Amino acid sequence: MKVLAGDVGGTNTRLALVENGEVVVDRRYPSADHAGLEGIVQLFLKAAGEMPERACFGVAGPVENDVCRVTNLPWVVDARAIEKATGIKRARVVNDFYAAALGVTVLSAGQTVQLGGKQPHPTGPIAVLGAGTGLGVAFLVHNGLAYDPIPSEGGHRDFAPRNDVEIRLLQFLTRQFGRVSYERICSGPGLKNLYEFFESEHPNDVNPVTRAAMETEDPAAVVSRLGLTESDPCCAKALHTFVSILGAEAGNLALQVVATGGVYVAGGIPPRLINKLTDGTFRAAFETKGRLSPMVKEIPAYVVMEPHLGLLGAAVAASRL
């Protein structure tokens, strides 16, 4: 059965027809060019030449009763309005990370890279975190038949430093933000925050060429690129600390729900950092949990390499309607 899946963001809206976990037709639309989601869906269905009976849209924003006021767009995404405007019989609206968590349940081995641990328990709890513009967190628990997502705002948990450098990082960010969450570090903006911290710690290492690049490019992309090649000392330190703190927080989530089903690291950033994520830094931080380290060492972690994760999860939600 084909279903319509959507991943609605402030910059782009992606729609796809999905059948048996495979994306059949995929289109991307600049969100700001349209007055609402209904018009985009109509354009997509006309181009695809098909009318699926079920649809689900993962939306970046809080959802209540199948309605979402999109955080970074002047849109209200309403499942009933979409049904009426498009003729789709049943539609659902969910938070985008709820959809991403469901997407984890249909991944194959070729769509992930394992970062240590043993084999997952087939029905064990799963933790999912996604580093991108922000830090998304969700959990999956098995109901005896299938996994159900548990939404979370865990990316906004208080940051807990583990050493003297991270204590100074916390103090540095506290002066800027007042309160410091993991999202202030384990995200695209967080990479820039980390760079600026190490810039303040090591002023003699500051390269004006790097600063100039940040004026014309995405700062997170600059830090990632120069950090991976270790061609800029501050970027290298920022990237190493990013991966270590991300690993530590992934291990915290593993402890929180005893995630014997695995911990999945998703989002736009991790696939680009796969060489750094597999060098041992992430896993060392993941496993360093004091008396409970032996338990955490058994839990597998995975980097999600599949770019359609949100669409695949929305398709799962649509198929359950």
TAQUIGI-V782971 format. One record per residue. N is the residue number from 1. RES is the residue in one small letter. D_LAST is the distance of its C-alpha to the last C-alpha in Angstrom with 1 decimal. Layout:
BEGIN
[[N & RES & D_LAST] [N & RES & D_LAST]]
END
This chain:
BEGIN
[[1 & m & 12.3] [2 & k & 12.7] [3 & v & 10.4] [4 & l & 12.0] [5 & a & 12.5] [6 & g & 15.0] [7 & d & 17.5] [8 & v & 19.4] [9 & g & 22.8] [10 & g & 26.0] [11 & t & 27.8] [12 & n & 25.3] [13 & t & 21.9] [14 & r & 20.5] [15 & l & 18.0] [16 & a & 17.1] [17 & l & 15.7] [18 & v & 14.6] [19 & e & 14.9] [20 & n & 15.1] [21 & g & 15.7] [22 & e & 18.4] [23 & v & 18.8] [24 & v & 20.0] [25 & v & 20.8] [26 & d & 21.4] [27 & r & 23.1] [28 & r & 24.4] [29 & y & 25.5] [30 & p & 27.9] [31 & s & 26.0] [32 & a & 29.3] [33 & d & 30.0] [34 & h & 27.3] [35 & a & 26.9] [36 & g & 23.2] [37 & l & 19.9] [38 & e & 19.5] [39 & g & 22.7] [40 & i & 21.8] [41 & v & 18.5] [42 & q & 20.7] [43 & l & 23.3] [44 & f & 21.0] [45 & l & 19.5] [46 & k & 23.1] [47 & a & 24.4] [48 & a & 21.8] [49 & g & 22.3] [50 & e & 18.7] [51 & m & 15.9] [52 & p & 12.4] [53 & e & 9.9] [54 & r & 7.1] [55 & a & 8.5] [56 & c & 9.0] [57 & f & 12.5] [58 & g & 14.5] [59 & v & 17.4] [60 & a & 20.8] [61 & g & 21.2] [62 & p & 20.2] [63 & v & 16.9] [64 & e & 16.8] [65 & n & 14.4] [66 & d & 12.6] [67 & v & 16.2] [68 & c & 18.4] [69 & r & 22.1] [70 & v & 22.7] [71 & t & 25.5] [72 & n & 27.6] [73 & l & 26.9] [74 & p & 27.6] [75 & w & 24.0] [76 & v & 21.4] [77 & v & 17.9] [78 & d & 16.0] [79 & a & 12.4] [80 & r & 13.8] [81 & a & 16.8] [82 & i & 15.2] [83 & e & 13.4] [84 & k & 16.9] [85 & a & 18.9] [86 & t & 17.2] [87 & g & 15.8] [88 & i & 12.2] [89 & k & 10.3] [90 & r & 7.2] [91 & a & 8.0] [92 & r & 8.0] [93 & v & 11.4] [94 & v & 12.5] [95 & n & 16.0] [96 & d & 17.3] [97 & f & 18.4] [98 & y & 15.3] [99 & a & 13.9] [100 & a & 17.3] [101 & a & 17.1] [102 & l & 13.9] [103 & g & 15.8] [104 & v & 18.6] [105 & t & 16.8] [106 & v & 16.9] [107 & l & 20.5] [108 & s & 23.3] [109 & a & 26.9] [110 & g & 28.0] [111 & q & 25.8] [112 & t & 27.4] [113 & v & 31.0] [114 & q & 31.9] [115 & l & 34.2] [116 & g & 36.0] [117 & g & 35.1] [118 & k & 34.4] [119 & q & 31.4] [120 & p & 28.2] [121 & h & 27.3] [122 & p & 24.2] [123 & t & 22.4] [124 & g & 24.4] [125 & p & 23.3] [126 & i & 22.8] [127 & a & 24.1] [128 & v & 23.2] [129 & l & 25.4] [130 & g & 25.7] [131 & a & 28.9] [132 & g & 29.0] [133 & t & 29.9] [134 & g & 29.1] [135 & l & 28.2] [136 & g & 24.6] [137 & v & 23.9] [138 & a & 21.0] [139 & f & 20.7] [140 & l & 18.5] [141 & v & 19.0] [142 & h & 18.2] [143 & n & 16.9] [144 & g & 18.4] [145 & l & 15.6] [146 & a & 14.2] [147 & y & 15.0] [148 & d & 13.7] [149 & p & 15.1] [150 & i & 17.7] [151 & p & 18.6] [152 & s & 22.4] [153 & e & 25.2] [154 & g & 27.4] [155 & g & 28.8] [156 & h & 30.9] [157 & r & 32.6] [158 & d & 36.4] [159 & f & 38.0] [160 & a & 40.3] [161 & p & 43.2] [162 & r & 44.5] [163 & n & 47.9] [164 & d & 50.6] [165 & v & 49.2] [166 & e & 45.8] [167 & i & 47.6] [168 & r & 49.4] [169 & l & 46.1] [170 & l & 44.7] [171 & q & 47.8] [172 & f & 47.7] [173 & l & 44.1] [174 & t & 44.8] [175 & r & 47.5] [176 & q & 45.1] [177 & f & 42.0] [178 & g & 43.2] [179 & r & 40.3] [180 & v & 39.0] [181 & s & 35.5] [182 & y & 34.4] [183 & e & 32.7] [184 & r & 36.2] [185 & i & 37.1] [186 & c & 34.1] [187 & s & 32.9] [188 & g & 34.4] [189 & p & 36.5] [190 & g & 37.3] [191 & l & 39.1] [192 & k & 41.3] [193 & n & 42.0] [194 & l & 43.0] [195 & y & 45.3] [196 & e & 47.0] [197 & f & 47.6] [198 & f & 49.3] [199 & e & 51.1] [200 & s & 52.6] [201 & e & 53.4] [202 & h & 55.1] [203 & p & 56.6] [204 & n & 58.8] [205 & d & 55.9] [206 & v & 54.4] [207 & n & 54.4] [208 & p & 54.7] [209 & v & 53.1] [210 & t & 49.8] [211 & r & 49.9] [212 & a & 50.6] [213 & a & 47.6] [214 & m & 45.3] [215 & e & 46.5] [216 & t & 45.2] [217 & e & 42.2] [218 & d & 39.3] [219 & p & 41.1] [220 & a & 38.5] [221 & a & 38.9] [222 & v & 42.7] [223 & v & 42.6] [224 & s & 40.4] [225 & r & 42.5] [226 & l & 45.9] [227 & g & 44.7] [228 & l & 43.6] [229 & t & 47.0] [230 & e & 48.9] [231 & s & 50.8] [232 & d & 50.6] [233 & p & 51.4] [234 & c & 49.4] [235 & c & 46.3] [236 & a & 46.7] [237 & k & 47.1] [238 & a & 44.0] [239 & l & 41.8] [240 & h & 43.1] [241 & t & 42.5] [242 & f & 39.0] [243 & v & 38.0] [244 & s & 39.8] [245 & i & 38.2] [246 & l & 34.7] [247 & g & 35.5] [248 & a & 36.8] [249 & e & 33.7] [250 & a & 31.4] [251 & g & 33.7] [252 & n & 33.4] [253 & l & 29.6] [254 & a & 30.2] [255 & l & 32.5] [256 & q & 30.3] [257 & v & 27.6] [258 & v & 29.7] [259 & a & 27.4] [260 & t & 28.3] [261 & g & 25.2] [262 & g & 26.7] [263 & v & 26.9] [264 & y & 25.4] [265 & v & 27.3] [266 & a & 25.3] [267 & g & 25.9] [268 & g & 28.3] [269 & i & 31.5] [270 & p & 31.5] [271 & p & 31.3] [272 & r & 34.4] [273 & l & 36.2] [274 & i & 35.6] [275 & n & 39.4] [276 & k & 40.0] [277 & l & 37.0] [278 & t & 38.4] [279 & d & 42.0] [280 & g & 41.7] [281 & t & 41.6] [282 & f & 37.9] [283 & r & 38.1] [284 & a & 41.4] [285 & a & 39.9] [286 & f & 36.7] [287 & e & 38.9] [288 & t & 41.7] [289 & k & 40.6] [290 & g & 43.9] [291 & r & 43.9] [292 & l & 40.2] [293 & s & 40.8] [294 & p & 41.0] [295 & m & 37.5] [296 & v & 36.0] [297 & k & 37.8] [298 & e & 35.7] [299 & i & 32.3] [300 & p & 31.3] [301 & a & 30.4] [302 & y & 28.8] [303 & v & 29.0] [304 & v & 25.9] [305 & m & 27.4] [306 & e & 24.2] [307 & p & 24.1] [308 & h & 20.5] [309 & l & 19.1] [310 & g & 17.1] [311 & l & 15.7] [312 & l & 14.8] [313 & g & 13.1] [314 & a & 11.1] [315 & a & 10.1] [316 & v & 9.1] [317 & a & 6.8] [318 & a & 5.4] [319 & s & 5.5] [320 & r & 3.8] [321 & l & 0.0]]
END
